[in-house]
């Protein structure tokens, strides 16, 4: 068996003890399946119970015998049956290999359970190929010392959700396994509320709208996502929006995502014909036309994670966080729609 299950890549690495030495997660746990699910795979079922683990990580845990059904190794494709006993023996974590870096953080909220930051555009959230250093994770490791949840893996300690590198705004990190599990469950159950501000090319989109189109990975370019032509393909995705102000060639919109798919807002607005200003990946043609019309070229997609509501994992208080708009976003709003004064932003419900 591979040392520390290196084959799990960065999708799985649980810390078995918290920084104060108290047990944060059991080394072994068991539960009984209450309802048969003849149309669902076991790995998919386990994913709903452990939303912060990828299905690939769960499959490998099953393959190496860390997850047993009625004391036996089974294939991930078996179906859950009422009365089956699932036993999970969590492997020891791999040594943390991501180094702390003294990178300034714009902290919106912090306590012993979690930290909320206003991520600047251009900062990658976690280490990846081509971005092994100078990421938000490096900054969090320096700021929080050893007080980050280990559930996110060696490359993503504390990370509960993500933002694209060139998207600015609110990002939450968990300091304990209990907080990580609670927040991950809220994201999985869609009980968080996420509100974005975006500048879109063209100014004639309807005042309000709902974009309900599934999203899948582009078969020709695995780094890109695409809207599905068939409603039965891909993963369900829902975005609602409201126009806040219109300029001559662009519009400022408030978008709420009710699901959390990769590149969701960028894909959905491209799908309806209004790609984000500055989005060279999903709106090159429309942005080229916008440059001809305005002689203005923003350096990144104009998307900002503006407001978020969630339930505090310890106090159960409903938290409402707002991230101030960055200077480059304000400059684009001023240039393309004449500023952001003269109207009130709708509040987050």
C-alpha angles and dihedrals in degrees: 000000000000117000109265089345094282087179089072085077112196096321095090138033120132123195107221095201133040122233092266091055096252118132109263098175129014117251087226132019137173136196137173123239108238101194133036114239106193093174097049132078120233094239090052090049092051090048089063090053095044104031095171092063120079120234088243090058091048091049091053092047087054092046092053094046098251089122116050131182112211087344094305136104111246137181117264088239096066117111124246112250129197110263096022111141114221116202121189123190107192113219121232113270122258116245112272109255101178111098126222116249129193097239117154115249128205097219116200097177136355139174136148092285105046147355128219118200137184100234115211120227112262095037113114113222099222138004116281138153106309093012105064094141140029095045133138089256090058089051093047092050089055095045098041096036106198095343102103128106114256095210094093092065134245093303098039109039110173095357110139100170137359145233127204113260092249095044116093130206146056121014126168126210125187123227096196136038090240091055091045093053093047094048093044090052091051091052091046092049091043094235092133118088117222122189124185136187117219138175112219132195114253125024105230103084116127118276092248133009151166121224110197107172127135119240131215138171115277108255091213098046117026092198091062132069127213140196113255120243091206118059090216093060131080126005124316113258131180129187127173123192146183128201111237101181138352129218128189095272106009143033137217112228136184110221128191118197115210092184129037108230123157111272088355100155093041092050096044096050091045088051093057092045101260108099120186119274109257095016103136092174100055104018111034097135096047092044091051088055091047090054090053091050099044107019086228126125120184116206097229143012110294099236125130128182093225111171136013135181125195141149115263107245094224109028095032087223116148106246124208115194128182127190118209116239115261121240096252091053092049090049091053092048091050093047098044105033104019100258135307100268122103101057140057123243112239111248124246108256 
